[in-house]
């Protein structure tokens, strides 16, 4: 049974992109994306990863906070809860550029209502349900926002009777498609539309690529078939 998400999935202000790299280059590519992203005082960024050891390593390397269900084995339940609240509030306040980022597991996707989440980066995501929930935090203020998925291997199928399994096929399609990535949301939203269906929608990476190819082909055709058409467009 496929789960249908009732909330509309068409978010015209979100740009979706997928980057495939060899497994040894995942961290380097992620670092490049992270370093090239600038967040202003009202922007926030979230990095989602399923490996707690990697989360802690990246947090230490980049100097940004991390958020997991258990922050430190030395903290008791009460101290752990208090520290999580402190980190969450520091992220919301965003007093410094580093504090505007949070690298976390899926537990950070619950209850996030900050309107200025500007970028969400996923490392090796494996489930469309979680992906949609986590990218759903993006751009609630209506401003342009970005979802970046970096992966090296396709997600594996789980047990057929579990929700994790239901979300894998759509996730694989989202990753592998050469067409509009938004159309793969049809697994959960029968009313899903392509990037080109509504004016003003930010194009996903595939749609942007096809647009660039179309423009390049048009210019080539104008030059080769009848250069005077191009001259006329410039000077008429």
N, C-alpha and C positions, 0 to 999 in steps of 0.2 A: 504493500500500500504506500503510495507516494504522499508525502505530507505537503499540503498546500499552505503557503504563507499568505495570510490574508492582507497584510500591509502591502501597499504598492511597492514594487521593486524598481520601477522606473525612476531613477534619480538622475535627472539631466545634467546636474552639476558635478558628476563624478566621472573622472577619466580612469578607465581600466587598462592596465598594461601587464603583460606577462613576459618574464625574461628567463630563458632556459640557458643554463651554463653547466659545464662539467662539475661533478661533485666537489672537486678540489678547488673550484673557483667560486663557490657559493658565497663564502665569507668575504672574499675580495670584492665581488660584485655588490654585495650588500653594503659594504663599507663605502664603495664609490657612490652608491645611491644616497646613502645617509649623509655623506660629506657634501654632496651637491644640493641637498635640500636645506633651504633657509626658512626658518619659522620666525615670524614676527611676534610681538608681545601677545597678540590675541590668538595665535595659531598654536595647535598642539599636534604631536605626532605619536603614533602607537606602532610598535613593532611586535608582531605576534610570532611566537615560535613554540613548538611542542617539547623541545628538549631543555629541561631545566639547567643542565650543566652548561649548555651553550648560551642560554640566557644570562647566566651569571658571568660567564667568560666575556661575553660581548659587553655587558654592562660595565664590567671592570675596565675593559680596553677603551671603551668610548667615553667613560666617565658619566654615564647616565643611570638613573634609577631603574630597578627591576621590580616586578610584581608577580609573585607566585602564591599558591595557596599556603605554603609554608616557607616563609622568608629565610629562616635560620633555625637549625635544629636546636640551638641553645635557647631559643625563645619559647616560653610557655604559651599556652593558647591566648591568654589575655594580652601578653606583651606582643605577640604576633599580630593580633587584631589591631592593637593600638598603632603599631608600626606601619601596618598596611594603610590605616586611615591617614597617618601622617604623610606617607608617600603620595597617596592619592590627592590630598589637599595641596601638597607642594607642586604636584603636576598641574593641578587646576590653576594655582596661583602663577606658575610659570615665571618666577622671579628672575631666573637666569636662563640662557639658551639651552643648557643641558637639562634643566628641569622641565622644559617643554616637551621632552621625550619620555616615553615609558616603554621598556621592553618587557613583555609579559606573556603568560600563558592565557588560555581562553577565559580564565576566571576574571580577567580585567575587562572582559566584554560585557559583563553584567552591570547594569545600572549606570553606564556612562552616558551622561546627558549633556556633556559640554558641547556647545554649539559650534566651536571653532576647530574641531578636529580636521586638520587640513590634509594629512597624509597617513595612510595605513600601509605598512610594509609587512608582507607575509613571507616567512621562510619555510619552504616545503609544506605548504598547506595540504590537507588530505581529505577535507570534507566540505561540501558546498553549503550545507546548513550553517556550519560555523563560520564559513567565509562570508556568507550573506549577513549573518548577525554582526560580525566584527566590522565589515565594511559599512554596515548600516549606521555606524557611529559617525561616518564622514559627513562633513559639510551640512550640518543641520541648520546652519545660518544661510544656506542657499548660495554660498560663494564656491567658486571652482575648487575642487579637491581631487586628490589622486589616490588610487589603489594600485600598489605595485606588488606583484607576486613573483618571487624568485624561487626557481626550483631546478633540481637536477634529475629527479626521477618522478615518474607518475605515481600518484597515490595507489596503494594496494587495497584490494577489496577485503572487507572484514566478514563477520558472520552475517548470512543473508537475512536473519530475523532482527537485526539491530539497526538503529537509525544511522549508525556510522556507515553501514553498508549502503544505505539508501542515498547517502550524500556523495559517495565516491564516483559513480558513473557521471553525474552532472559536473563534478569537479574535473574529471578527466576530459570531458567534452569542452569545458570552459578553457582549459589549458591548451588543448590540441587544435581547436577549431581554427580554420583559416578565414572564417566569416566573422560576422559581428558577435562579439562576446556576450552582449546583452541578450541575444536570442537564446542562449543556453539556460537562461533563468526560467524558461518555459516549463521546466521540470517542476517548479514550485509556484509559478505564477502564470496561469493560462493567458493572461493579458500582456505578457512580456512583449516589448517592441524593440526594434533595432535602433541603432544610434540615429539613423537617417529618418526615422518615422516622425520625429518632432523637431521643429526648428529650435535652435539654441542648445541642443543637446551636445555635450562634449563627446567627441568621437573616441572610441576605444582605439587601442594601438592598431588593430587590424583595419578598421574603417579608415583611420588616418592614413595608413599605408596605401590603401586602395585609392583614396582621394589623391594622394601625391602622385601615384602611378598614372591616374587618369589625366591629371593636369600635365604631367610630363609628356604623355602620349599625344595629348591635344596640341601642345606646343610643337612637338616633333612633326605631327601631321601638317600643321600650318606651314612650317618652314619647308618641308620636303614637297608637299603637294602644291602649295601656292604661297610663297613667301610674301606676296603683296598683301595678303589678308592680314598677316601679322603687322606689316608696316602700317596698314590702314588703321588697325586697332590702336596703334601707338600714337598716330598723328591726326586721325580724323576727329 
